[in-house]
Amino acid sequence: MIYADYVNTAKFIEEKLGRAEVAIVLGSGLGGYEEGLENAKSLAYSEIPNFPVSTVKGHSGKLVSGELFGKRVIMMCGRFHAYEGYELDKVTFPVRVFKLLGVQTLILTNAAGGVNTSYNPGTIMLINDYINFTGKNPLIGANIEEFGPRFPDMSNALDAELREVVKASAKRLKIDIQEGVYCWFNGPTYETPAEVRLARMLGGDAVGMSTVPEIIVGKHAGMKVIGISTITNFAAGLSKGEINHEEVMEVGRRVKADFVRLMDEIVKNI
C-alpha cells in the first residue's frame, strides 16, 4: 500500500461517517457494543475502497461511527487476520486510515486463550505488553514516513497512562480485571500444548491470533493504544476438552455486560 491509498480511503470514510477521536476494534464475541453510539452511521467493509472483508464467523464486517459520552467514536465490527490470507499491510490498513480521520486513541479488544492458570474463562485482561511469536511485522518493507519513523520504539506500545485509566475505571465499577502479556501466534490452528508451555515460560499470560499488528501500527502512527482481552478458554494443554470457536463466542457473550460497562467508563475518562 502507498500513502495515497490511505488518504483516498480516509476521504471516502470522512464524507460518509465524519471524523473521529477514538477508534475501537471489536473482537470475537464482542460485537454489539456499537449499538450504544448516538447518531450512528455505518458502512459495510465491502463498500469502502481498499478495505479487506472479514471472513470470520461473529465479525459483522462494518464500520460504525457516532457519538459516545461527548466523543466522536468509530468502531470496527470485526477485524482482519493474517490467517485469512491477508498481508499485514491489509490487516492493519484501517488503523492508518483512523489516524488520518483524526483518531488519537486506539482501543483494541480480542478473545484470547488463557496461559496464566489463574485466569479462568470470563476473565478480562488488560494487555500491558506483547510477545510476537510469528516472525512477522507489519512495518516490514518501505517505511511510510508520513505515519512514523523507520525504527519506532515499542517500550510503551500499550500506553501506560491509559492503562491506569482502565484500571481506575474497573475499580470504580467493581469489575475484576487482570493485567498481563499477550502472545501473538499466526493461526488459524489453535496453539499446541508445547507452544503454550513455551509462552508461559517466557512470561506470557494469554495467546491469540490478532491485535499485535494493530498495536505496532498504531504506535508507529503516534496513537495511544489500549489492548483488552477477554479470556474465553484455557489454552491447549491446560484443560481436558478441545478448543473450539463456538466456546470462544459463547464466553464472549457471557461477559458482554461487564465489557460494555467497562468500555463505557473508559471512553468517559479518556
N, C-alpha and C positions, 0 to 999 in steps of 0.2 A: 504494500500500500504506500502511496505517496501523500504528502501533506494536503494536496488539493482534494484528494478523496475524502478526507476527514472534514475539510471545510465545506465541501458540497453537501455532504450528508447533514452536517450541523445546520446549515442554512435551511435545508428542507424541513428538518425537525422543528427548528425555531419558528418557521412560518406556520406549521400545523399545531404545535404544542406550546410554543413560547420557550423562554429561558428558564433556568433553574439554579438553585444554590446548593441543594442537597440531592445526591443520587443514591438510590437503594437498589441493590440486586437481590431479588428474592430467590432462594434456592429451593431444592426439592422439598415438597410438602408444606412450604411456607407461603404459597400463593393465597391471595385473598386480602392481603394487607392493603393492597392498592384501593380497595373499596372504601377506605376511610378518607380518601382525598376529596376535597371540596372543589367544585367547578372543574371536574376532571375531564380530560380529553385523552383519547387513546389512538395508537397506530399499531397495526399488525406489523411484525417484523418484515413480512413479505411485501409490504408497501414501501419500505424505506430503502433508498438507493444504497448499495454496497453492504447492507446488513445481511449476515447469515440468517438461517432459520433454525430454531431449536427443534431437535428431533426426540427429546427425552419426554417420556410419559410424566405428566404432572407439571410440565412447563408450558404455560398457555401461549407464550410467544408473542408478547405485545409490550409496547412502551405505554405507560400511563403517566400523565403529568397533571399536577393540580396544586392545591394549597393545603398545608398541614401545619397547624399552630402558627400561622402567620408567615410561614416559609414556603418558597416555591420549591416543590419536590418533584423529581422524576423517578419512576420506578421501572426496572426491568422485571417483567413477569416471566422468569426463565432465562437461563444463561446459555452460553456456548461452551463446548468442551473439546479438547484435543482428540478425545477418543471418538468423537463424531466424525472425524476426518478433516477437521478444520486446522489450518496452520495457526500458530499463536497470534499472528497479527490480526487474523479474523476473530479469534476468540476474544481478544482484548479491544477490538475495534470500537465498541460502544464506550469504553472508558475514556478514550481520547476524544471522542465526539462530545461526551459530557463536559470535558474540560473546556471545549470551545463554546459550549452552551452556558458557561459561567459557573459550573459546579466547583465548589471549594471543598466539600466534604463528601467522601465516598464511603457508604456503608455496605459491606459485603456480608451476605448470610449464606449458610450452607447446611446440609445434613452431613454428618460425619460419623465414622466408627470410633468407638472409644478404645483407646490403647491403655490409658491410665485406668487401672482396675477399680478405682474408687468412683469412676464416672459411670453411673447407671444410665440406661436408656431414658431419655427425657431430660437429661442434664443440659443446661445452657452453658456454653463455654466461650468466654471472651478470648480471642486469639491475641497473644502477646508477642508471638514470633512464629517463624515457619522454617521447615526443612524441605528443600526441593530434592526429591528422590528421582526425578525424571531425567536429569541431564539436559533439560530444555530450558530456554529462557526467551521470553517474548521480545527482548531487546537485541537479540542476535540479528546481524545484518546492518545495513546502513542506518546510522542514527538520524532521527528527525530532530534537528536542533531546535525547531520551533516549540517542541514539547519539553525537552530537557537535555541534560549533559550526556556525553558518551558513557561516563562511568559514574552512575548515581550511587550515593551512599544508602545502604539499607539498614543502618544501625537503629533507626527509628521508623521502620517501614509501617508498623502499626502504631499510630500516633499516641505517645504516652499521655499527653494532656487529655485527649479524647477518651482514652481508656479509663481515666479517673472519672470522667463524666458518666461513662457506662456503669462503673461500679457504684458510684453515688446514686444513680438512678435506680439500680437494682435494690440497693439498701433501703431507699425511701419506700419502694413498693413491696419490700419484704420478699423479694424473689431471690432464691439462692442461685448464684452463678459461680462458676469456677473460672480460672484463668490458666491458659496453657498454650502449648506449642502444637501447631497444625502441620502435618506432614503430607505433602502432595505427591501422590502416585498417579501415573498416567491413566490407568483403567483401560478398557471397561471392565476387566476382571476385578473382583474384589481382591484385596491383598492376601497373600498366603500367610499361614501361621508363622513361618520363618521371617517373613518381611515385617510382620507385626512385632515379633520379638526384637528385631533389629531396631525398629523405630523406637521401641520403649527403651532399649539400651542407650540410644543416642539422645534421649530426653524428650521424645515425642509424647503427646497426650491424646492426639486424635489423628485419624487418617482420612483422606478423601481424594477426590479426583478433580478438584477445581480450585478457584479462589486465589491461589498463589500468583498465576499470571496477571490477574487483575490488580493484586496488591502491588506488584512490581511496576506495572504501567501507570497506576495511579500515583505512586510515589515519584516515579520518574517525571510525571507531568506536574508535580508540585501540589497535588491534592493531599488533604489529611484523610487518612484511611483508617476505618474501623472494620474488624472482622469478628463475626459472631457465628459460632457453630451450635447446632442442635445435635447432641449425641443421640443418634437414633438406634444404635445397636452396639453390642460388644464386637470388636474387631475379631477377625478369624483366629481361632485357637483359644479364645477366651470364654467361649460358651459351647454348648453341645450341638445346638442346631445350626443349620445352614443359613447364610445371609441371603436375603432377597429384597428386591426393590419395593415390594408391597409392604414389607415390615418397615422400611425406611419412611415410606409415605404415611403409614398409619401413626407412627410415633410423632412425626412432624405435625400431624393433625391434632394429636392429643395435647401437645404443649403449645398449640397456637394461641390460646388465650393469654398465657403468660408472655409469650413472644410479642403479641400485639401491645400489651400493656407496657412492656419494656421498651419497645421501639418508639411508642408514643412519647414516653418520658425522655428518651434520648434526644429525639427531634426537638422537643420543647426546650431542652437545655443546651443544645449545641450553640 
